[in-house]
Amino acid sequence: MKKIQITELANSGDARGLSFTAPADALAFVGRMADVHLASTKSGAVRGNHYHLRRREAIVVLPGPKWSLHWDEGEASAPQHRDFNGGTAVLVLVSPGASDAVRNNGDDPLWLVAISSESYDPAETVARKVV
């Protein structure tokens, strides 16, 4: 099984605006939810460039500017990347040991929500640059 899984989420919104739901299998992937955080990323900035020893994450990148995902499947694997036009919400499931980084390639702030299986612990987060 790949350590990084990417899914574009369907918009079930209406005249009031956009609406996206995390699929049940994403919540099952995370298991218990011990941490939820919301973050913005300024134009040209990168969030991530790290991996977690135990923590599983379901990251939803919200519609907005163009952005790119950078990742590896573990220490011995080559970095990969994928570009997104920002037109829809994207779900990224990140397994322990896989590095991930989100870069804002647009002009406006990029927003994401991350649901994690473990509470944040800086000792459990290890830097490994993929972008």
C-alpha positions in Angstrom: 0.0 0.0 0.0 1.3 3.5 -0.9 2.1 5.7 2.0 0.6 8.8 0.3 -2.9 8.6 -1.2 -4.5 11.5 -3.1 -8.2 12.0 -3.8 -10.0 15.0 -5.2 -13.2 15.5 -3.2 -16.6 16.0 -4.9 -18.3 19.4 -4.3 -21.8 18.8 -2.8 -22.4 22.5 -2.3 -25.4 24.5 -3.6 -26.2 28.2 -4.2 -24.8 29.0 -0.7 -21.3 27.9 -1.5 -19.0 24.9 -1.6 -19.3 21.8 0.6 -16.9 18.9 0.9 -17.1 15.8 3.0 -14.2 13.6 4.0 -15.0 10.0 2.9 -15.5 7.4 5.6 -12.4 5.5 4.5 -10.3 8.6 5.2 -11.7 8.8 8.8 -11.1 5.0 9.1 -7.5 5.6 7.9 -6.8 8.1 10.7 -8.6 6.0 13.3 -9.0 7.9 16.5 -8.9 11.6 16.0 -6.5 13.2 18.5 -5.7 16.4 16.8 -7.4 18.7 14.3 -5.8 21.9 13.0 -6.5 24.5 10.4 -3.6 26.3 8.7 -3.0 28.9 6.0 0.1 29.1 3.8 1.2 32.4 2.2 2.0 32.7 -1.4 5.4 31.0 -2.2 5.5 29.3 1.3 5.8 25.6 2.1 4.2 23.7 5.0 5.7 20.3 5.9 9.0 18.9 4.7 8.7 16.4 7.5 7.4 13.0 8.4 5.9 11.5 11.6 7.0 8.4 13.4 3.6 7.2 14.5 1.0 9.8 13.4 -1.4 9.3 10.5 -2.9 12.4 8.9 -5.8 13.1 6.6 -5.1 16.6 5.1 -7.8 18.4 3.2 -6.4 21.2 1.0 -9.3 23.6 0.4 -10.1 25.2 -3.0 -8.1 28.3 -3.7 -4.8 29.1 -5.4 -2.6 26.8 -7.4 -0.5 24.5 -5.2 1.7 21.5 -5.3 2.1 18.4 -3.1 5.6 17.0 -2.6 6.2 13.7 -0.9 8.2 10.5 -0.6 7.3 7.0 0.4 10.1 6.8 3.0 13.7 7.5 3.5 15.1 5.4 0.6 12.5 6.6 -2.0 12.8 9.4 -4.5 10.8 12.6 -3.9 7.6 13.0 -6.0 5.3 15.9 -6.7 1.9 16.7 -8.2 0.5 20.1 -9.2 -3.1 21.2 -8.5 -5.0 24.1 -10.0 -6.9 24.9 -6.8 -10.3 24.3 -8.3 -11.5 21.7 -5.8 -10.7 20.3 -2.4 -8.1 17.6 -2.3 -7.7 14.9 0.4 -4.2 13.6 1.1 -3.7 10.6 3.4 -0.2 10.5 4.9 1.1 7.3 6.6 3.9 7.3 9.2 7.3 7.5 7.7 6.2 9.3 4.5 7.5 12.9 4.1 5.0 15.5 2.9 5.0 19.2 2.0 2.4 21.5 0.5 3.6 24.6 -1.5 1.4 27.5 -2.3 2.1 28.4 -6.0 -0.6 31.0 -6.2 -1.0 34.6 -5.1 -3.7 34.2 -2.4 -3.4 32.3 0.9 -3.9 28.5 0.7 -5.9 26.9 3.5 -5.8 23.3 4.8 -7.4 21.2 7.5 -5.5 18.3 9.0 -7.0 15.5 11.1 -4.4 13.4 12.9 -4.4 10.1 14.8 -2.0 11.4 17.6 -1.7 14.6 19.5 1.0 16.9 18.2 4.4 16.1 19.7 7.5 17.8 18.3 9.7 14.9 19.2 7.6 12.7 16.9 8.0 15.0 13.9 11.2 14.5 11.9 12.5 17.0 9.2 13.1 15.5 5.8 13.0 17.9 2.8 11.1 16.9 -0.3 10.8 20.4 -1.8 
